[in-house]
Amino acid sequence: MKEISKLMNYRKDVRVVDATLRDGGLVNDFYFTDEFVKALYFTNIRAGVDYMEFGYKASSEMFDETKFGKWKFCKDEDIRAIVGDNDSDLKIAVMADVGRCDYKKDIVDRNESPVDLIRVATYLNTIPSAVDMIEYASKKGYEVSCNIMAISNTQERDLEVALDILGQTPVDVFYIVDSYGALYPEQVARIVDIYKNAAEKYGKKIGMHAHNNQQLAFANTIEAVGDGVDWLDGTYAGMGRGAGNCAMELLLGFLRNPKYNVYPVFQFVDKYMMKLKEEGTVWGYDLQYLITGLLNQHPRTAIQFTKEGRKDYFEFYREVVTQD
């Protein structure tokens, strides 16, 4: 059991990252209005959020720009149209997904960009490519995190080797990413221990990005906080792929840091997030996502189930539990 002081006190090193546009963009193909994005930006400033992730630096050769909103590609001019000179304490982040971005073309020198942080997303089998991206982004002057996806499917020894490789790069933060929403708090605690060994050895920070397939995104995030993880992802109203993520309003309400202010968060959720739901945008916990989380599977089958408007949950369970 965690010491009560670790849950009731606050650590000045905690950094909160808003991933609403990026993970939430996977729900609506990144079609957010400029009004929504500007309101989110100013809400993050008022709430004291540390980083705002605008979306992906996706390859325009791999993805058809006519089929996605602009935050799939996060062009610097589009970000500037929202933030101007970003005369605030809020830092700007984008995600660069290994194998899905043209980073040597699209990531320019830091002094020419409004972006502060490049979040490199990788699976264990693409670590060498992630290392190249990390080194490239760091040389360009950016802060860099490495988000290791599908952590629930990794072998402990493989993870240790990967972290040892990444530790020798200029990456600033190692991220635990529960892509499938399959982890329980006890498992998070054990994974954090593995990360901490590498982080302490190489002088890195640790981050947590949770999904809510089993309604444990918030529980797993505060478990990570109690275990010493400093970088925490949240999204407004939990908006994110499939079952969504740790809700920002829960996270900021839990953190005892006086720099964070939950009131503008509730205002934004009330005015903008509820409107998205009323207009038919669908995300959040449901049985199909629970099923893939329990089975430690990618939620793509559950996402398709949702898109088709199916309600035959038991048949869906039979389909996914018997697939090869």
N, C-alpha and C positions, 0 to 999 in steps of 0.2 A: 504494500500500500504506500502511496506517495505521502511524503511529509506534508502536513497541512500548509506549511509555510510556502511550499513550492506551488501550491494552487491558489493561495489567498494573497500572496505578495506579487510584485511585478518585477521583471528584469528589464533593465534599460536597453539591453541588447536585442530585445524582440523586434522583429520587423514584420509588418503585415503587408501582404501582397494581394491586391484586388485582381482576380482573374476572370471577372464577369464577361468582358468582351471576348476574351480568347476561348475559354471553356464554354461560356454561354453561346458564343458564336457557332459552336458545333451543333447547336440546337436549331438555329434559324439561318444557317449558311452565311452568317456574319452580316445580315441585313439589319443594321441598327441605324436609326435616323441620327443626323448630326445633333439634333436637339437632345436626344437620349444620351449621346456620348459626351456632349458638353456638360449636361446636368450631372452625369456620373463623375466626370473629371472634377467639377467643383464640389461635389459631395465628398469625394475622397479627400480633397484638400481640407474641407471643414471638419471631416471626421478624424483627421490626423493619420490617415492611411499612408504608409511609407512608399509603396510602389503601386503603379497602375499598369497592368499588362494590357496593351491595346489589341493584340492579336498575334497572328503568325507573319513571318517573313517567308511566305510560300512562293514557290517558283511559278512565274507567270507562263513558263513554257510547259510545265507539268499540269497546271490547273488553269482552266478557262476562266478568265477574268469576268466574262459576261454571266457566269453562273454563280458568282459569289459576291457578297458585299466587300467593300474595300478593306475591311479589317482582316481579311484572309491574307492580305499582301502587305499591309502596314507601310505604305510608302511614306517617306519622311514628310513630303509636302502635305499629305492628308493628316498626319499627326499634328503638324504645325498649324493647320487650319483650325484645330481644336484648342491647342495649348498655347499658341503664340510662342513667346520666349520662355514659357513655363516659369514665370517668376514666382515660384513657390517652393516649399520643401518637398513636395511630392516628386518622386522620380518616375521616369517612364521606362517601361520594359516591353520587349517583344520576344516571341518564341521562335527559334529556328530549329526545325525538325530535321534530324539527320536523314538525308536522302530525298527530302522534299523541298529543299530551298537551294537557291543559287547564291550562297553566302559570299563568295568572292566577288560577285557583281553587285549584290543588293546591300551588303553591309559596308558602308563607307566609313571614313575616319570619324571618330567620335566628335571632334570639334566641328564637323559639318552636319551633325544629326541632332535631333531633339531627344534621341534615345539614350538612356543611361545604362541599362542592363540588357544583355542578351541571355536568354534562357535557352540553352541547348538541350533538346529533348532526344533521348536515345534509348535503345534497348541494349541489353548486355552484348548482343552479337554485333553491334555497330560501334562499340567503344573506340576502335581506332579512328573511325571517321569523326566521332565526337571530339576526340583529342585534337585533331586537326582544326576543327571549327573553334574549339575553345582557344587554342593558341592564336588563331587568326583574329578572333574578336578581341582578345586581350591586347594584341599588338596594335589593334586599331584604337585602343584606349578605353574600352568598355569594361564595366563590371560584368562578370560571367557566372552563371550558375549552370550546373549539369543536372538535369531532371532524369533520373533513371526510371523508366516506365516499367509497368507490369512487375513490380517488385515482389508480388506474392507468388510469382512463378519462378523465382530464382533459387539456385542452390547457394547455401551459405558460403562455400569455398569460392564459387565463381564470383559472388558479390565482393568478397574480400579482395580477390585479385583485381577486379575492376576498380574498386576504390583505391587500391594501391597505385594503379596506373594513373587514375585521374588525380590522385594526390600530388603527383609529380608535375602536373600542369599548373598554369596560373589561375585555374578556376577558383572562385571565391566561396561557392556554396555547393555542397552535395545535397540533392533533393531525394527524399523518399516519396515515390509516387505510387499510390495504391490504385492503379488504373482500373482494376476490376471491382473495387469496393469489397474485396474478399477478406481483408485483414480484421483481426480482433485486437483490442487494446494490448493484451498480453503479447501478441506477436509483434505489435509495433514496438513495445518495450525492448524485445530481443533484437529487432532490427536496428533500433536506435543505438544499442550497445555496439553493434558491428560498425555502424557509421562513426560513432564517437571514437573508436580506436583509431580509425584512419584520420578523422578530423583533427584529433589532438596531435597525431604524429606529424601532420603536414600543415597545421595551422589554418584549417578551413572551418566554415560554419555549416550547419545542417538545416535543411528545410523539410517541410511536410506538406504534401498535396494529397488530400483524401477525397474519395468518392463515396456516395451515400447509398449504395445498393442494399446494404443491410442496416440502414439508418445509424451508421456508426461513424460518419465523417467527422462530426463534431467531437464525439467521444475519443476517436483516434487522434484527433488534432490536440485535444487537451491532454491526452496521455503523452503525446510527444513533447508538449510544453513542460509537463512535469518531469520528463526525462532529460530536459536540457536543450531541446530543439528551439532555435531562435527564429527561424524564418517560417512564417505561417501563411498559407494560402486560404482565401475565402472568396465567395462570390455572393452578390446581393440576392437575397431570397434563395440562395443555394443554386442559382441557375448554372447549369453545366450539362455536359453530354450525359444522356441517359438519366440516371437517378440524381445527377447533380453533385454538388460539392458541399463542403463545410460552409454553412451560411455565415455571411459577414456579420449580420446582426447578432447571431449567437456568439461568434468569436470575440467581437469587440465588447459585447456585454459581459463576457467572462473575464477578459483581461483586465487587471486592476491598474493598468497604466494610465495615469491622468492625462497623458497626451492624446488619448483616443476619446472620441465623443460619439455616442451611439445615436443621438437625436437626429442629426441630418441623415443618418442611415435609414431610420424609420420613415422620415419624410420622403426619401427617394423611393423606397420600396412601395410606400403607399401610392405615390403619384405615377411611378413608371413601371415597376415590376408587376404590380397587380394588373396594370393595363395590358402588358404583354400576355399575361395569362388569359385575360378576358378576350383578347383578340385571337386566341387559339394556339399560342406558342406553348408547347408541352415539354415539361421536364419534371423531374422529381421522383421520389420513391414510388414504386409500384411492384406488384408481385413478379412481373417478368424480370425486373432488375434484381430483385431478391434472389430469384432462381439462378441467374448467371453469377451473382456474387457468391452464393453458397457453393456453386460448382467451380468457382475460381476460373471463370471463362470471360473472354472479351464480351462486352454487352452488345455487339453488333446484331446478334439474333434477336435480342430483346428490343433493340431500337427498331428493327424491321417489324417486329410484332406490333409495336406501338404505332408505327406509320400506317400499318394495314388496318388499324382500329380493331384488332382482335381482342376477344375477351375469354377465349377458351384456354385459361391458364393451365389447367391440368394437362391438356393435350400439348401445350407448349413445353411443359416440364418433361413429358414423355419424349418429345422430339429432341430436346437438347441433352437429356441424360443418356440417350441411346446413340447419339451421333458419334462417329469415329473421331 
